[in-house]
Amino acid sequence: MSTLMDKQNQQNEGTYDEVDRYIALKLGEDEQYSNPLDFWKKKDNQLAFPSLFQLAKRYFAIPCSSSAVERQFSAAAPDDIQLSCQTKYNNVEIENGLLAQFNNDKKLWQLLFAPERTGPHELIVYAKRTKDGESSKSDSKFNLDVTKLRRPMKFHMIYTQFRTKKCQIYTPMDGILKKGSVVPIHCVISGAKDVNLTIDSNWIKNEGYRDPVL
């Protein structure tokens, strides 16, 4: 039993070392990848990051979906890594143009994108360890050419604790609510003792929370 635990600990330490080296990796100008799978097609990268390569084969090969949200990408990461994202149009950041949240059902990070205009967009994914004080570092970049709009929207403004606690929003997906509308709120907030809401800075007691679902 002790030998098995020692081997498992060695594997975990090796994976964390790979994550640190992968996050710190700086690519040259001729090594920019519009598709992250292209990075993993190189034998040198497969040998340098064997554990991450196995994750890439399993999860980054998942095609983007055509759901109510324009595009949805899934990405795997170790338990102590949190992801955030940014989108740009003509090198200008689009506020709330992307949503990064943890899918508690699939145990994967979800990157949701619903562009408001056609044309070339740049999507940047950032990664950081949950327990350290360092800022997030760029992890992947996607160049997408949007040719048709389906359901353009602004996503919610979310805060650091949302990602740290791996919360998830099911509805509403649109971050801008219509005045006078009745909007059901359905989200996952694991481990909270109580959940309260504010509307126009007024606190409202909520009775609908039962760990972990609101």
mmCIF file of the C-alpha atoms, coordinates in Angstrom:
data_MODEL
# 
_entry.id   MODEL 
# 
loop_
_atom_site.group_PDB 
_atom_site.id 
_atom_site.type_symbol 
_atom_site.label_atom_id 
_atom_site.label_alt_id 
_atom_site.label_comp_id 
_atom_site.label_asym_id 
_atom_site.label_entity_id 
_atom_site.label_seq_id 
_atom_site.pdbx_PDB_ins_code 
_atom_site.Cartn_x 
_atom_site.Cartn_y 
_atom_site.Cartn_z 
_atom_site.occupancy 
_atom_site.B_iso_or_equiv 
_atom_site.pdbx_formal_charge 
_atom_site.auth_seq_id 
_atom_site.auth_comp_id 
_atom_site.auth_asym_id 
_atom_site.auth_atom_id 
_atom_site.pdbx_PDB_model_num 
ATOM 1   C CA . MET A 1 1   ? 0.000   0.000  0.000   1.00 0.00 ? 1   MET A CA 1 
ATOM 2   C CA . SER A 1 2   ? 2.824   2.375  0.912   1.00 0.00 ? 2   SER A CA 1 
ATOM 3   C CA . THR A 1 3   ? 4.542   1.741  -2.426  1.00 0.00 ? 3   THR A CA 1 
ATOM 4   C CA . LEU A 1 4   ? 1.348   2.518  -4.359  1.00 0.00 ? 4   LEU A CA 1 
ATOM 5   C CA . MET A 1 5   ? 0.863   5.774  -2.436  1.00 0.00 ? 5   MET A CA 1 
ATOM 6   C CA . ASP A 1 6   ? 4.487   6.777  -3.091  1.00 0.00 ? 6   ASP A CA 1 
ATOM 7   C CA . LYS A 1 7   ? 4.008   6.168  -6.826  1.00 0.00 ? 7   LYS A CA 1 
ATOM 8   C CA . GLN A 1 8   ? 0.773   8.196  -6.821  1.00 0.00 ? 8   GLN A CA 1 
ATOM 9   C CA . ASN A 1 9   ? 2.477   11.087 -5.012  1.00 0.00 ? 9   ASN A CA 1 
ATOM 10  C CA . GLN A 1 10  ? 5.319   11.015 -7.526  1.00 0.00 ? 10  GLN A CA 1 
ATOM 11  C CA . GLN A 1 11  ? 2.815   11.116 -10.406 1.00 0.00 ? 11  GLN A CA 1 
ATOM 12  C CA . ASN A 1 12  ? 0.977   14.078 -8.837  1.00 0.00 ? 12  ASN A CA 1 
ATOM 13  C CA . GLU A 1 13  ? 4.236   15.979 -8.282  1.00 0.00 ? 13  GLU A CA 1 
ATOM 14  C CA . GLY A 1 14  ? 5.228   15.293 -11.881 1.00 0.00 ? 14  GLY A CA 1 
ATOM 15  C CA . THR A 1 15  ? 1.897   16.617 -13.173 1.00 0.00 ? 15  THR A CA 1 
ATOM 16  C CA . TYR A 1 16  ? 2.149   19.818 -11.093 1.00 0.00 ? 16  TYR A CA 1 
ATOM 17  C CA . ASP A 1 17  ? 5.707   20.349 -12.388 1.00 0.00 ? 17  ASP A CA 1 
ATOM 18  C CA . GLU A 1 18  ? 4.402   20.000 -15.947 1.00 0.00 ? 18  GLU A CA 1 
ATOM 19  C CA . VAL A 1 19  ? 1.666   22.561 -15.291 1.00 0.00 ? 19  VAL A CA 1 
ATOM 20  C CA . ASP A 1 20  ? 4.191   25.063 -13.915 1.00 0.00 ? 20  ASP A CA 1 
ATOM 21  C CA . ARG A 1 21  ? 6.493   24.595 -16.913 1.00 0.00 ? 21  ARG A CA 1 
ATOM 22  C CA . TYR A 1 22  ? 3.588   24.781 -19.376 1.00 0.00 ? 22  TYR A CA 1 
ATOM 23  C CA . ILE A 1 23  ? 2.231   28.025 -17.877 1.00 0.00 ? 23  ILE A CA 1 
ATOM 24  C CA . ALA A 1 24  ? 5.733   29.559 -17.879 1.00 0.00 ? 24  ALA A CA 1 
ATOM 25  C CA . LEU A 1 25  ? 6.376   28.516 -21.496 1.00 0.00 ? 25  LEU A CA 1 
ATOM 26  C CA . LYS A 1 26  ? 6.970   31.435 -23.858 1.00 0.00 ? 26  LYS A CA 1 
ATOM 27  C CA . LEU A 1 27  ? 6.373   30.862 -27.551 1.00 0.00 ? 27  LEU A CA 1 
ATOM 28  C CA . GLY A 1 28  ? 8.294   32.571 -30.312 1.00 0.00 ? 28  GLY A CA 1 
ATOM 29  C CA . GLU A 1 29  ? 6.645   34.689 -32.985 1.00 0.00 ? 29  GLU A CA 1 
ATOM 30  C CA . ASP A 1 30  ? 6.697   31.706 -35.353 1.00 0.00 ? 30  ASP A CA 1 
ATOM 31  C CA . GLU A 1 31  ? 5.048   29.454 -32.758 1.00 0.00 ? 31  GLU A CA 1 
ATOM 32  C CA . GLN A 1 32  ? 1.638   31.124 -32.390 1.00 0.00 ? 32  GLN A CA 1 
ATOM 33  C CA . TYR A 1 33  ? -1.145  28.549 -32.703 1.00 0.00 ? 33  TYR A CA 1 
ATOM 34  C CA . SER A 1 34  ? -4.691  29.409 -33.772 1.00 0.00 ? 34  SER A CA 1 
ATOM 35  C CA . ASN A 1 35  ? -5.659  25.844 -32.804 1.00 0.00 ? 35  ASN A CA 1 
ATOM 36  C CA . PRO A 1 36  ? -4.191  24.520 -29.508 1.00 0.00 ? 36  PRO A CA 1 
ATOM 37  C CA . LEU A 1 37  ? -4.173  20.999 -30.942 1.00 0.00 ? 37  LEU A CA 1 
ATOM 38  C CA . ASP A 1 38  ? -1.412  22.071 -33.337 1.00 0.00 ? 38  ASP A CA 1 
ATOM 39  C CA . PHE A 1 39  ? 0.866   22.574 -30.323 1.00 0.00 ? 39  PHE A CA 1 
ATOM 40  C CA . TRP A 1 40  ? 0.282   18.990 -29.209 1.00 0.00 ? 40  TRP A CA 1 
ATOM 41  C CA . LYS A 1 41  ? 0.926   17.549 -32.676 1.00 0.00 ? 41  LYS A CA 1 
ATOM 42  C CA . LYS A 1 42  ? 4.636   18.263 -32.206 1.00 0.00 ? 42  LYS A CA 1 
ATOM 43  C CA . LYS A 1 43  ? 6.534   15.286 -30.792 1.00 0.00 ? 43  LYS A CA 1 
ATOM 44  C CA . ASP A 1 44  ? 8.821   17.509 -28.688 1.00 0.00 ? 44  ASP A CA 1 
ATOM 45  C CA . ASN A 1 45  ? 5.820   19.006 -26.875 1.00 0.00 ? 45  ASN A CA 1 
ATOM 46  C CA . GLN A 1 46  ? 4.295   15.573 -26.309 1.00 0.00 ? 46  GLN A CA 1 
ATOM 47  C CA . LEU A 1 47  ? 7.532   14.375 -24.690 1.00 0.00 ? 47  LEU A CA 1 
ATOM 48  C CA . ALA A 1 48  ? 7.998   17.563 -22.649 1.00 0.00 ? 48  ALA A CA 1 
ATOM 49  C CA . PHE A 1 49  ? 4.448   17.478 -21.219 1.00 0.00 ? 49  PHE A CA 1 
ATOM 50  C CA . PRO A 1 50  ? 3.318   13.813 -21.310 1.00 0.00 ? 50  PRO A CA 1 
ATOM 51  C CA . SER A 1 51  ? 0.509   14.126 -18.721 1.00 0.00 ? 51  SER A CA 1 
ATOM 52  C CA . LEU A 1 52  ? -0.923  17.306 -20.242 1.00 0.00 ? 52  LEU A CA 1 
ATOM 53  C CA . PHE A 1 53  ? -0.691  15.714 -23.684 1.00 0.00 ? 53  PHE A CA 1 
ATOM 54  C CA . GLN A 1 54  ? -2.981  12.902 -22.504 1.00 0.00 ? 54  GLN A CA 1 
ATOM 55  C CA . LEU A 1 55  ? -5.496  15.497 -21.276 1.00 0.00 ? 55  LEU A CA 1 
ATOM 56  C CA . ALA A 1 56  ? -5.238  17.362 -24.568 1.00 0.00 ? 56  ALA A CA 1 
ATOM 57  C CA . LYS A 1 57  ? -6.022  14.216 -26.541 1.00 0.00 ? 57  LYS A CA 1 
ATOM 58  C CA . ARG A 1 58  ? -9.097  13.548 -24.400 1.00 0.00 ? 58  ARG A CA 1 
ATOM 59  C CA . TYR A 1 59  ? -10.564 17.015 -23.949 1.00 0.00 ? 59  TYR A CA 1 
ATOM 60  C CA . PHE A 1 60  ? -9.246  19.599 -26.410 1.00 0.00 ? 60  PHE A CA 1 
ATOM 61  C CA . ALA A 1 61  ? -10.427 17.339 -29.232 1.00 0.00 ? 61  ALA A CA 1 
ATOM 62  C CA . ILE A 1 62  ? -14.028 18.041 -28.171 1.00 0.00 ? 62  ILE A CA 1 
ATOM 63  C CA . PRO A 1 63  ? -15.524 20.141 -30.998 1.00 0.00 ? 63  PRO A CA 1 
ATOM 64  C CA . CYS A 1 64  ? -17.168 23.448 -30.232 1.00 0.00 ? 64  CYS A CA 1 
ATOM 65  C CA . SER A 1 65  ? -20.925 23.133 -29.914 1.00 0.00 ? 65  SER A CA 1 
ATOM 66  C CA . SER A 1 66  ? -23.698 25.125 -31.578 1.00 0.00 ? 66  SER A CA 1 
ATOM 67  C CA . SER A 1 67  ? -25.948 25.706 -28.568 1.00 0.00 ? 67  SER A CA 1 
ATOM 68  C CA . ALA A 1 68  ? -27.937 28.807 -27.639 1.00 0.00 ? 68  ALA A CA 1 
ATOM 69  C CA . VAL A 1 69  ? -24.570 30.369 -26.884 1.00 0.00 ? 69  VAL A CA 1 
ATOM 70  C CA . GLU A 1 70  ? -22.665 30.913 -30.139 1.00 0.00 ? 70  GLU A CA 1 
ATOM 71  C CA . ARG A 1 71  ? -19.640 28.802 -29.261 1.00 0.00 ? 71  ARG A CA 1 
ATOM 72  C CA . GLN A 1 72  ? -18.712 26.651 -26.302 1.00 0.00 ? 72  GLN A CA 1 
ATOM 73  C CA . PHE A 1 73  ? -15.281 25.181 -25.648 1.00 0.00 ? 73  PHE A CA 1 
ATOM 74  C CA . SER A 1 74  ? -14.319 22.670 -22.964 1.00 0.00 ? 74  SER A CA 1 
ATOM 75  C CA . ALA A 1 75  ? -10.902 22.480 -21.306 1.00 0.00 ? 75  ALA A CA 1 
ATOM 76  C CA . ALA A 1 76  ? -9.437  20.229 -18.635 1.00 0.00 ? 76  ALA A CA 1 
ATOM 77  C CA . ALA A 1 77  ? -7.159  21.479 -15.853 1.00 0.00 ? 77  ALA A CA 1 
ATOM 78  C CA . PRO A 1 78  ? -5.844  20.170 -12.511 1.00 0.00 ? 78  PRO A CA 1 
ATOM 79  C CA . ASP A 1 79  ? -8.064  20.780 -9.484  1.00 0.00 ? 79  ASP A CA 1 
ATOM 80  C CA . ASP A 1 80  ? -6.021  23.729 -8.182  1.00 0.00 ? 80  ASP A CA 1 
ATOM 81  C CA . ILE A 1 81  ? -5.967  25.596 -11.514 1.00 0.00 ? 81  ILE A CA 1 
ATOM 82  C CA . GLN A 1 82  ? -8.618  28.162 -12.406 1.00 0.00 ? 82  GLN A CA 1 
ATOM 83  C CA . LEU A 1 83  ? -9.205  29.600 -15.860 1.00 0.00 ? 83  LEU A CA 1 
ATOM 84  C CA . SER A 1 84  ? -10.351 33.019 -17.000 1.00 0.00 ? 84  SER A CA 1 
ATOM 85  C CA . CYS A 1 85  ? -10.690 34.448 -20.491 1.00 0.00 ? 85  CYS A CA 1 
ATOM 86  C CA . GLN A 1 86  ? -10.698 37.585 -22.602 1.00 0.00 ? 86  GLN A CA 1 
ATOM 87  C CA . THR A 1 87  ? -11.869 38.412 -26.101 1.00 0.00 ? 87  THR A CA 1 
ATOM 88  C CA . LYS A 1 88  ? -10.685 41.162 -28.430 1.00 0.00 ? 88  LYS A CA 1 
ATOM 89  C CA . TYR A 1 89  ? -11.991 42.682 -31.643 1.00 0.00 ? 89  TYR A CA 1 
ATOM 90  C CA . ASN A 1 90  ? -9.527  44.805 -33.644 1.00 0.00 ? 90  ASN A CA 1 
ATOM 91  C CA . ASN A 1 91  ? -7.155  44.544 -30.645 1.00 0.00 ? 91  ASN A CA 1 
ATOM 92  C CA . VAL A 1 92  ? -9.743  46.158 -28.356 1.00 0.00 ? 92  VAL A CA 1 
ATOM 93  C CA . GLU A 1 93  ? -11.003 44.121 -25.399 1.00 0.00 ? 93  GLU A CA 1 
ATOM 94  C CA . ILE A 1 94  ? -14.738 43.353 -25.424 1.00 0.00 ? 94  ILE A CA 1 
ATOM 95  C CA . GLU A 1 95  ? -16.165 43.794 -21.937 1.00 0.00 ? 95  GLU A CA 1 
ATOM 96  C CA . ASN A 1 96  ? -18.023 40.666 -20.741 1.00 0.00 ? 96  ASN A CA 1 
ATOM 97  C CA . GLY A 1 97  ? -17.652 39.114 -24.189 1.00 0.00 ? 97  GLY A CA 1 
ATOM 98  C CA . LEU A 1 98  ? -16.654 35.722 -22.772 1.00 0.00 ? 98  LEU A CA 1 
ATOM 99  C CA . LEU A 1 99  ? -17.640 33.656 -19.748 1.00 0.00 ? 99  LEU A CA 1 
ATOM 100 C CA . ALA A 1 100 ? -15.311 31.138 -18.087 1.00 0.00 ? 100 ALA A CA 1 
ATOM 101 C CA . GLN A 1 101 ? -17.027 28.891 -15.559 1.00 0.00 ? 101 GLN A CA 1 
ATOM 102 C CA . PHE A 1 102 ? -16.568 25.400 -14.139 1.00 0.00 ? 102 PHE A CA 1 
ATOM 103 C CA . ASN A 1 103 ? -19.014 22.774 -15.419 1.00 0.00 ? 103 ASN A CA 1 
ATOM 104 C CA . ASN A 1 104 ? -19.761 20.810 -12.244 1.00 0.00 ? 104 ASN A CA 1 
ATOM 105 C CA . ASP A 1 105 ? -21.427 17.955 -14.146 1.00 0.00 ? 105 ASP A CA 1 
ATOM 106 C CA . LYS A 1 106 ? -18.545 17.249 -16.534 1.00 0.00 ? 106 LYS A CA 1 
ATOM 107 C CA . LYS A 1 107 ? -15.767 18.501 -14.199 1.00 0.00 ? 107 LYS A CA 1 
ATOM 108 C CA . LEU A 1 108 ? -14.397 20.669 -17.008 1.00 0.00 ? 108 LEU A CA 1 
ATOM 109 C CA . TRP A 1 109 ? -13.936 24.390 -17.506 1.00 0.00 ? 109 TRP A CA 1 
ATOM 110 C CA . GLN A 1 110 ? -16.469 25.928 -19.885 1.00 0.00 ? 110 GLN A CA 1 
ATOM 111 C CA . LEU A 1 111 ? -15.556 28.884 -22.106 1.00 0.00 ? 111 LEU A CA 1 
ATOM 112 C CA . LEU A 1 112 ? -18.669 30.511 -23.578 1.00 0.00 ? 112 LEU A CA 1 
ATOM 113 C CA . PHE A 1 113 ? -18.513 32.966 -26.477 1.00 0.00 ? 113 PHE A CA 1 
ATOM 114 C CA . ALA A 1 114 ? -21.429 34.867 -28.061 1.00 0.00 ? 114 ALA A CA 1 
ATOM 115 C CA . PRO A 1 115 ? -20.043 37.576 -30.391 1.00 0.00 ? 115 PRO A CA 1 
ATOM 116 C CA . GLU A 1 116 ? -21.986 40.752 -31.090 1.00 0.00 ? 116 GLU A CA 1 
ATOM 117 C CA . ARG A 1 117 ? -20.427 41.435 -34.483 1.00 0.00 ? 117 ARG A CA 1 
ATOM 118 C CA . THR A 1 118 ? -18.914 39.557 -37.404 1.00 0.00 ? 118 THR A CA 1 
ATOM 119 C CA . GLY A 1 119 ? -15.230 39.546 -38.263 1.00 0.00 ? 119 GLY A CA 1 
ATOM 120 C CA . PRO A 1 120 ? -11.969 38.262 -36.739 1.00 0.00 ? 120 PRO A CA 1 
ATOM 121 C CA . HIS A 1 121 ? -11.929 37.817 -32.962 1.00 0.00 ? 121 HIS A CA 1 
ATOM 122 C CA . GLU A 1 122 ? -9.083  36.887 -30.636 1.00 0.00 ? 122 GLU A CA 1 
ATOM 123 C CA . LEU A 1 123 ? -9.894  34.684 -27.628 1.00 0.00 ? 123 LEU A CA 1 
ATOM 124 C CA . ILE A 1 124 ? -7.262  34.434 -24.889 1.00 0.00 ? 124 ILE A CA 1 
ATOM 125 C CA . VAL A 1 125 ? -7.389  31.904 -22.038 1.00 0.00 ? 125 VAL A CA 1 
ATOM 126 C CA . TYR A 1 126 ? -5.541  32.619 -18.777 1.00 0.00 ? 126 TYR A CA 1 
ATOM 127 C CA . ALA A 1 127 ? -4.584  30.152 -16.044 1.00 0.00 ? 127 ALA A CA 1 
ATOM 128 C CA . LYS A 1 128 ? -3.445  30.484 -12.429 1.00 0.00 ? 128 LYS A CA 1 
ATOM 129 C CA . ARG A 1 129 ? -3.141  28.407 -9.296  1.00 0.00 ? 129 ARG A CA 1 
ATOM 130 C CA . THR A 1 130 ? -6.041  28.897 -6.888  1.00 0.00 ? 130 THR A CA 1 
ATOM 131 C CA . LYS A 1 131 ? -3.913  29.200 -3.749  1.00 0.00 ? 131 LYS A CA 1 
ATOM 132 C CA . ASP A 1 132 ? -1.054  31.446 -4.842  1.00 0.00 ? 132 ASP A CA 1 
ATOM 133 C CA . GLY A 1 133 ? -0.990  35.220 -5.051  1.00 0.00 ? 133 GLY A CA 1 
ATOM 134 C CA . GLU A 1 134 ? 0.326   35.431 -8.585  1.00 0.00 ? 134 GLU A CA 1 
ATOM 135 C CA . SER A 1 135 ? -1.670  36.975 -11.392 1.00 0.00 ? 135 SER A CA 1 
ATOM 136 C CA . SER A 1 136 ? -3.089  34.853 -14.203 1.00 0.00 ? 136 SER A CA 1 
ATOM 137 C CA . LYS A 1 137 ? -0.829  34.020 -17.149 1.00 0.00 ? 137 LYS A CA 1 
ATOM 138 C CA . SER A 1 138 ? -1.918  33.557 -20.744 1.00 0.00 ? 138 SER A CA 1 
ATOM 139 C CA . ASP A 1 139 ? -2.317  29.872 -21.572 1.00 0.00 ? 139 ASP A CA 1 
ATOM 140 C CA . SER A 1 140 ? -3.934  29.595 -25.011 1.00 0.00 ? 140 SER A CA 1 
ATOM 141 C CA . LYS A 1 141 ? -5.060  31.873 -27.820 1.00 0.00 ? 141 LYS A CA 1 
ATOM 142 C CA . PHE A 1 142 ? -7.758  31.219 -30.423 1.00 0.00 ? 142 PHE A CA 1 
ATOM 143 C CA . ASN A 1 143 ? -8.265  33.246 -33.606 1.00 0.00 ? 143 ASN A CA 1 
ATOM 144 C CA . LEU A 1 144 ? -11.878 32.959 -34.745 1.00 0.00 ? 144 LEU A CA 1 
ATOM 145 C CA . ASP A 1 145 ? -13.480 34.507 -37.807 1.00 0.00 ? 145 ASP A CA 1 
ATOM 146 C CA . VAL A 1 146 ? -17.171 35.086 -37.048 1.00 0.00 ? 146 VAL A CA 1 
ATOM 147 C CA . THR A 1 147 ? -19.204 35.025 -40.262 1.00 0.00 ? 147 THR A CA 1 
ATOM 148 C CA . LYS A 1 148 ? -22.732 34.775 -38.847 1.00 0.00 ? 148 LYS A CA 1 
ATOM 149 C CA . LEU A 1 149 ? -24.382 35.937 -35.620 1.00 0.00 ? 149 LEU A CA 1 
ATOM 150 C CA . ARG A 1 150 ? -26.800 33.659 -33.784 1.00 0.00 ? 150 ARG A CA 1 
ATOM 151 C CA . ARG A 1 151 ? -27.576 35.056 -30.360 1.00 0.00 ? 151 ARG A CA 1 
ATOM 152 C CA . PRO A 1 152 ? -25.256 37.972 -29.544 1.00 0.00 ? 152 PRO A CA 1 
ATOM 153 C CA . MET A 1 153 ? -25.109 38.895 -25.863 1.00 0.00 ? 153 MET A CA 1 
ATOM 154 C CA . LYS A 1 154 ? -23.111 40.344 -23.007 1.00 0.00 ? 154 LYS A CA 1 
ATOM 155 C CA . PHE A 1 155 ? -22.303 37.826 -20.292 1.00 0.00 ? 155 PHE A CA 1 
ATOM 156 C CA . HIS A 1 156 ? -22.502 38.398 -16.558 1.00 0.00 ? 156 HIS A CA 1 
ATOM 157 C CA . MET A 1 157 ? -19.913 40.351 -14.647 1.00 0.00 ? 157 MET A CA 1 
ATOM 158 C CA . ILE A 1 158 ? -18.330 37.785 -12.336 1.00 0.00 ? 158 ILE A CA 1 
ATOM 159 C CA . TYR A 1 159 ? -15.873 38.159 -9.473  1.00 0.00 ? 159 TYR A CA 1 
ATOM 160 C CA . THR A 1 160 ? -12.799 36.213 -8.361  1.00 0.00 ? 160 THR A CA 1 
ATOM 161 C CA . GLN A 1 161 ? -14.704 34.111 -5.806  1.00 0.00 ? 161 GLN A CA 1 
ATOM 162 C CA . PHE A 1 162 ? -17.035 32.866 -8.543  1.00 0.00 ? 162 PHE A CA 1 
ATOM 163 C CA . ARG A 1 163 ? -14.146 31.101 -10.269 1.00 0.00 ? 163 ARG A CA 1 
ATOM 164 C CA . THR A 1 164 ? -12.255 30.184 -7.083  1.00 0.00 ? 164 THR A CA 1 
ATOM 165 C CA . LYS A 1 165 ? -15.315 28.404 -5.630  1.00 0.00 ? 165 LYS A CA 1 
ATOM 166 C CA . LYS A 1 166 ? -16.117 26.876 -9.050  1.00 0.00 ? 166 LYS A CA 1 
ATOM 167 C CA . CYS A 1 167 ? -19.640 28.288 -9.231  1.00 0.00 ? 167 CYS A CA 1 
ATOM 168 C CA . GLN A 1 168 ? -21.726 27.765 -12.357 1.00 0.00 ? 168 GLN A CA 1 
ATOM 169 C CA . ILE A 1 169 ? -24.624 29.682 -13.928 1.00 0.00 ? 169 ILE A CA 1 
ATOM 170 C CA . TYR A 1 170 ? -27.290 27.780 -15.879 1.00 0.00 ? 170 TYR A CA 1 
ATOM 171 C CA . THR A 1 171 ? -29.782 30.631 -16.324 1.00 0.00 ? 171 THR A CA 1 
ATOM 172 C CA . PRO A 1 172 ? -29.937 33.427 -17.242 1.00 0.00 ? 172 PRO A CA 1 
ATOM 173 C CA . MET A 1 173 ? -27.006 33.360 -19.656 1.00 0.00 ? 173 MET A CA 1 
ATOM 174 C CA . ASP A 1 174 ? -27.527 36.930 -20.854 1.00 0.00 ? 174 ASP A CA 1 
ATOM 175 C CA . GLY A 1 175 ? -25.973 39.376 -18.399 1.00 0.00 ? 175 GLY A CA 1 
ATOM 176 C CA . ILE A 1 176 ? -28.326 42.218 -19.360 1.00 0.00 ? 176 ILE A CA 1 
ATOM 177 C CA . LEU A 1 177 ? -31.837 41.733 -17.960 1.00 0.00 ? 177 LEU A CA 1 
ATOM 178 C CA . LYS A 1 178 ? -34.875 43.450 -19.449 1.00 0.00 ? 178 LYS A CA 1 
ATOM 179 C CA . LYS A 1 179 ? -36.674 45.926 -17.224 1.00 0.00 ? 179 LYS A CA 1 
ATOM 180 C CA . GLY A 1 180 ? -39.845 44.471 -15.701 1.00 0.00 ? 180 GLY A CA 1 
ATOM 181 C CA . SER A 1 181 ? -39.056 40.912 -16.779 1.00 0.00 ? 181 SER A CA 1 
ATOM 182 C CA . VAL A 1 182 ? -39.391 37.858 -14.525 1.00 0.00 ? 182 VAL A CA 1 
ATOM 183 C CA . VAL A 1 183 ? -36.097 35.987 -14.669 1.00 0.00 ? 183 VAL A CA 1 
ATOM 184 C CA . PRO A 1 184 ? -35.510 32.557 -13.084 1.00 0.00 ? 184 PRO A CA 1 
ATOM 185 C CA . ILE A 1 185 ? -32.052 32.203 -11.553 1.00 0.00 ? 185 ILE A CA 1 
ATOM 186 C CA . HIS A 1 186 ? -30.485 28.743 -11.574 1.00 0.00 ? 186 HIS A CA 1 
ATOM 187 C CA . CYS A 1 187 ? -26.862 28.289 -10.546 1.00 0.00 ? 187 CYS A CA 1 
ATOM 188 C CA . VAL A 1 188 ? -24.480 26.063 -8.593  1.00 0.00 ? 188 VAL A CA 1 
ATOM 189 C CA . ILE A 1 189 ? -22.844 27.503 -5.459  1.00 0.00 ? 189 ILE A CA 1 
ATOM 190 C CA . SER A 1 190 ? -21.170 24.674 -3.571  1.00 0.00 ? 190 SER A CA 1 
ATOM 191 C CA . GLY A 1 191 ? -20.698 24.737 0.194   1.00 0.00 ? 191 GLY A CA 1 
ATOM 192 C CA . ALA A 1 192 ? -22.432 28.028 1.019   1.00 0.00 ? 192 ALA A CA 1 
ATOM 193 C CA . LYS A 1 193 ? -24.239 28.392 4.354   1.00 0.00 ? 193 LYS A CA 1 
ATOM 194 C CA . ASP A 1 194 ? -26.657 30.968 2.979   1.00 0.00 ? 194 ASP A CA 1 
ATOM 195 C CA . VAL A 1 195 ? -27.270 32.904 -0.239  1.00 0.00 ? 195 VAL A CA 1 
ATOM 196 C CA . ASN A 1 196 ? -28.676 36.431 -0.430  1.00 0.00 ? 196 ASN A CA 1 
ATOM 197 C CA . LEU A 1 197 ? -29.323 38.642 -3.449  1.00 0.00 ? 197 LEU A CA 1 
ATOM 198 C CA . THR A 1 198 ? -29.171 42.377 -4.067  1.00 0.00 ? 198 THR A CA 1 
ATOM 199 C CA . ILE A 1 199 ? -31.357 44.242 -6.550  1.00 0.00 ? 199 ILE A CA 1 
ATOM 200 C CA . ASP A 1 200 ? -30.401 47.872 -7.133  1.00 0.00 ? 200 ASP A CA 1 
ATOM 201 C CA . SER A 1 201 ? -28.240 47.721 -3.975  1.00 0.00 ? 201 SER A CA 1 
ATOM 202 C CA . ASN A 1 202 ? -31.161 46.425 -1.865  1.00 0.00 ? 202 ASN A CA 1 
ATOM 203 C CA . TRP A 1 203 ? -30.586 43.138 -0.004  1.00 0.00 ? 203 TRP A CA 1 
ATOM 204 C CA . ILE A 1 204 ? -33.196 40.454 -0.596  1.00 0.00 ? 204 ILE A CA 1 
ATOM 205 C CA . LYS A 1 205 ? -33.387 37.313 1.512   1.00 0.00 ? 205 LYS A CA 1 
ATOM 206 C CA . ASN A 1 206 ? -33.428 34.227 -0.680  1.00 0.00 ? 206 ASN A CA 1 
ATOM 207 C CA . GLU A 1 207 ? -35.184 31.029 0.415   1.00 0.00 ? 207 GLU A CA 1 
ATOM 208 C CA . GLY A 1 208 ? -34.473 28.895 -2.646  1.00 0.00 ? 208 GLY A CA 1 
ATOM 209 C CA . TYR A 1 209 ? -30.916 27.722 -1.917  1.00 0.00 ? 209 TYR A CA 1 
ATOM 210 C CA . ARG A 1 210 ? -30.215 24.098 -1.096  1.00 0.00 ? 210 ARG A CA 1 
ATOM 211 C CA . ASP A 1 211 ? -26.529 23.188 -1.266  1.00 0.00 ? 211 ASP A CA 1 
ATOM 212 C CA . PRO A 1 212 ? -25.254 23.298 -3.958  1.00 0.00 ? 212 PRO A CA 1 
ATOM 213 C CA . VAL A 1 213 ? -28.136 24.569 -6.157  1.00 0.00 ? 213 VAL A CA 1 
ATOM 214 C CA . LEU A 1 214 ? -29.813 27.985 -6.161  1.00 0.00 ? 214 LEU A CA 1 
# 
